[in-house]
Amino acid sequence: MHSPTEADACAEELRAALAAHGKREATTLELLATPAEVSGVRRALRAYGADVQLCASELVTNVVQHLGEGVPVTIRVWCDDGGRTRLEVTDPDPRALPVLRASVGADEESGRGLALLDALAARWGVAYGPGRGKTVWCELEAGPGGGAVPVVPAGGPGRTATAGRDPR
């Protein structure tokens, strides 16, 4: 497991190496989900752009809120050959599934994270691996400057995603 400082140092080395080669390689972070780690995750993923940072911080925050502090998570991010960026956040609880709420009141303190992810991602869902646990994933399209940007599918805005199903 990496502390936020170790993750920052690893991410900085990664950014330097990637800048030298003009591309982004896969990044893997293993940590215990805590509120303090969320900002470290954002810093570690800076090279992938603001949208990836936001989606990652929302997914890690969901682990903290719904499973508790100190839960081990693995975060993986990479860019495919088509320019799409894929983010995966894996935690050990297969039962706590993400739920996209239809609406959130202005006075409510939570419930907007998956709506943000849904607005930014081209698609997202939940996968179950060979072991226990689940992976919440999303894919973001590459923008003109190489950063991820939101994509509105042919069906227009307002799409929804359900666990384990590609919303397209």
C-alpha positions in Angstrom: 0.0 0.0 0.0 1.2 3.5 -0.8 0.8 6.5 1.4 -0.3 9.8 -0.3 3.3 10.9 -0.3 4.6 7.7 -1.9 1.7 7.9 -4.4 2.7 11.5 -5.3 6.3 10.5 -5.8 5.4 7.5 -8.0 3.0 9.7 -10.0 5.7 12.3 -10.5 8.1 9.7 -11.8 5.4 8.4 -14.0 4.6 11.8 -15.4 8.2 12.5 -16.2 8.7 9.2 -18.0 5.5 9.6 -19.9 6.3 13.2 -20.9 9.6 11.9 -22.3 7.8 9.3 -24.4 4.7 11.5 -25.3 2.2 9.0 -24.0 0.5 7.8 -20.8 1.0 4.3 -19.5 -1.2 2.5 -17.0 -1.2 3.7 -13.5 -2.1 1.5 -10.5 -2.6 2.8 -7.0 -3.2 0.6 -4.0 -4.4 2.4 -0.9 -6.8 2.3 2.1 -9.8 4.5 1.3 -9.9 7.5 3.6 -10.9 11.1 3.1 -7.2 12.1 3.2 -6.3 9.7 0.4 -8.9 11.2 -2.0 -6.7 14.4 -2.5 -3.7 12.2 -2.9 -5.5 10.2 -5.6 -6.4 13.4 -7.5 -2.7 14.5 -7.4 -1.5 11.1 -8.5 -3.8 11.1 -11.5 -3.1 14.7 -12.5 -1.5 13.5 -15.8 -4.8 12.0 -16.9 -6.8 15.3 -16.7 -9.4 16.9 -14.5 -12.3 14.6 -15.6 -10.4 11.4 -14.6 -9.3 13.1 -11.3 -13.0 14.0 -10.5 -14.3 10.5 -11.4 -11.6 8.8 -9.4 -12.2 11.0 -6.3 -15.9 10.4 -6.5 -15.5 6.6 -6.7 -13.0 6.5 -3.8 -15.3 8.8 -1.8 -18.2 6.4 -2.4 -16.0 3.6 -1.0 -15.4 5.7 2.2 -19.1 6.6 2.6 -20.6 3.3 1.8 -18.0 0.8 3.1 -16.1 2.8 5.7 -12.7 4.2 6.1 -9.7 2.0 5.7 -11.2 -0.3 3.1 -8.4 -1.4 0.6 -9.0 -0.2 -2.9 -7.0 -0.5 -6.1 -7.3 2.2 -8.7 -6.2 1.5 -12.3 -6.1 4.1 -15.1 -4.9 3.7 -18.7 -5.4 5.0 -22.2 -6.3 2.6 -25.0 -5.1 2.9 -28.6 -8.3 4.7 -29.5 -7.6 7.5 -27.1 -10.2 6.5 -24.5 -9.2 6.6 -20.9 -10.4 3.8 -18.6 -10.6 4.2 -14.8 -11.3 1.3 -12.5 -11.8 1.4 -8.8 -11.8 -2.1 -7.1 -13.0 -2.7 -3.6 -13.6 -6.0 -1.6 -17.5 -5.7 -1.2 -19.5 -7.2 -4.1 -22.8 -6.2 -2.4 -22.5 -2.4 -2.1 -23.4 -1.5 -5.6 -23.4 2.1 -7.0 -26.9 3.5 -7.6 -27.5 6.5 -9.9 -30.2 8.6 -8.3 -32.8 10.2 -10.5 -32.5 13.5 -8.7 -30.9 15.1 -5.7 -32.4 17.9 -3.7 -30.4 21.2 -3.4 -30.2 20.7 0.4 -28.9 17.1 0.3 -25.3 16.6 1.3 -24.6 13.6 -0.9 -25.9 11.8 -4.0 -24.2 13.8 -6.7 -21.1 11.7 -7.3 -22.5 9.1 -9.7 -24.4 11.8 -11.5 -21.1 13.6 -12.1 -19.5 10.4 -13.3 -22.5 9.6 -15.5 -22.3 13.1 -17.1 -18.5 12.9 -17.7 -18.1 9.2 -18.8 -18.9 7.8 -22.2 -20.0 4.7 -20.4 -19.6 3.1 -16.9 -20.6 0.0 -15.0 -19.7 -2.6 -12.4 -17.7 -5.8 -13.0 -17.1 -8.8 -10.8 -13.6 -10.4 -10.9 -12.5 -13.9 -10.3 -12.0 -13.2 -6.6 -14.3 -11.4 -4.2 -15.3 -7.8 -4.6 -16.2 -5.6 -7.5 -14.8 -3.0 -9.8 -16.6 0.2 -10.7 -15.3 1.4 -14.0 -15.8 4.3 -16.4 -14.4 5.3 -19.8 -13.8 8.9 -20.9 -13.2 10.0 -24.5 -9.9 11.8 -25.3 -10.2 15.5 -26.0 -8.2 17.6 -28.4 -5.5 18.3 -25.8 -5.3 14.7 -24.8 -7.5 15.1 -21.7 -10.7 13.2 -21.2 -13.9 15.1 -22.1 -17.5 14.2 -21.7 -19.3 12.4 -24.5 -23.0 12.6 -25.2 -24.2 9.3 -26.9 -26.4 9.3 -29.9 -29.4 8.9 -27.6 -28.6 12.3 -26.0 -28.2 13.2 -22.4 -30.1 11.6 -19.6 -28.8 8.1 -20.0 -28.5 5.9 -17.0 -26.2 3.1 -16.1 -27.0 0.0 -14.0 -24.7 -2.3 -12.3 -23.0 -4.7 -14.7 -24.6 -3.3 -17.8 -23.1 -1.0 -20.4 -25.6 1.9 -20.8 -25.1 2.2 -24.6 
